[in-house]
Amino acid sequence: MKLLTFKGGIHPPYNKGYSEKKAIEKAESPKVVHIPLQQHIGAPAKAIVKVGDEVKLGQKIGEQQGFVSCNIHSSVSGKVVGIKEHELPGGRGMCILIENDFKDEVHESVIPIKNVENLTKEEIVNIVKEAGIVGMGGATFPTHIKISPPTGKNIDTVILNGAECEPYLTADHRLMLENPEDVVYGLYILMKALDVKKGYIGIEVNKPDAIESIEKEVKKYDNIEVVRLKIKYPQGAEKQLIYACTKREVPSGGLPMDAGVVVNNVATAAQIATTIKTGMPLVERITTVTGSCITEPKNLVTRVGTLVSEIIEQCGGFKEGKTVGKIIMGGPMMGIAQYTIDIPTNKGTSGILCLDEQESKTPKPQNCLRCGKCLDVCPAFLQPLYISAHSLRNDYESAESYRALDCIECGSCSFICPARRPLLQSIRNAKREIIANKNKQSANK
């Protein structure tokens, strides 16, 4: 069978051996959870509880604000002991602190959904919205918006991303292997919500056991297909995955909907299935804890709001004789380096990666060689060296003319660059400045 892929991309060391054979385990419930009100793209949720309130597992404690926002729920039962700022993976932000009573008393609103076949599209969207489900591949875009296409967008295909091309991470692999039923059933629900007849699940062929597991499950459905993908990074990026599965191209500046497709992560689909079956909102997720500095790498089901320090401790702590050089939330290509482990997990915490000093050294950049390698590997067909050069000169207008906003921030250019130029970092900065300028112009109109 021909393996599908896209033009460009790279082949970094995958380093999945640390945890790919480790079955999913339940992490211990923490004494106190620090639940961020901002753990999704968009506006932070607003706290609807106060200090001293008793809350239950699955209870809504934060209400979405505005169109792009998401509800937040308690991941334990217990008492609210604080609502205050705390360090988060992306900076400081408001958190609701709940002291765990370890009873896991479930809130009355957590009720299994019956008569699924009779649900309307609007009812499914509302269930997903109330459950606070977001993209669990790391982007954390509110899922209820993704499955509510505006008028004029003709969606005919749903694709699940099971590529997990990011090095080190194995949470999605283990999910597909151990719980294929929820992955496929979640896709079925997504297809029902969007009223489409075709679904794909894209999986890289370095996960043959996951492919076999999912293929057995999709036999129950005649309109869902497993797509075998080449081993290449960033095979799981939305636009690249769409092209691999359908040969459709998302236009510059466009969204997957412009190609008639909606893409979701396999973990997002599985969470939708869990919510339908049990009524439980998104309060926990699978997180890969890995790297050369972790004593016992694991794939753990962690409660949202658990401190990273506690999770690392449950994996035996840092390995003796190793000096930690860098801790990354996510994978090494698109994850965010942290300066402290006193930060809570959130709905998008797919991995906690701990590297030693040697692995995390940043090489000193040299002058650009004009070798063109960054152009060859860019999956978005950009010219990273020029965007970066304009960004480093603070010429963001020129950077925009080179389609800086089309960059998917995969880091392929920085990885391949022999001169070790800060390509990704400078392009990210350009994107931030361009978007900020656009917002300022809109506000002044």
Secondary structure, DSSP 8 states (H G I E B T S, - for coil): ---B--SS-B-----GGGTTT--EEE----SEEEEES--SSSB--EE---TT-EE-BT-EEEE--SSSB--EE-SS-EEEEEEEEEEETTEEEEEEEEEE-S---B-TT------GGG--HHHHHHHHHHTT-B-TTTT--BHHHHTS--TT----EEEEE----STT--HHHHHHHH-HHHHHHHHHHHHHHHT-SEEEEEEETT-HHHHHHHHHHHTT-TTEEEEEE-S-BTTTSHHHHHHHHH-----TT--GGGGTEEEEEHHHHHHHHHHHHH---S-EEEEEEESTTBSS-EEEEEETT-BHHHHHHHTTSB-TT--EEEEEES-TTT-EEES-S--B--TT--EEEEEETTTT------------HHHHH-TT---HHHHHHHHHTT-HHHHHHTTGGG-----HHHHH-TT---HHHHHHHHHHHHHHHHHHHHHH-
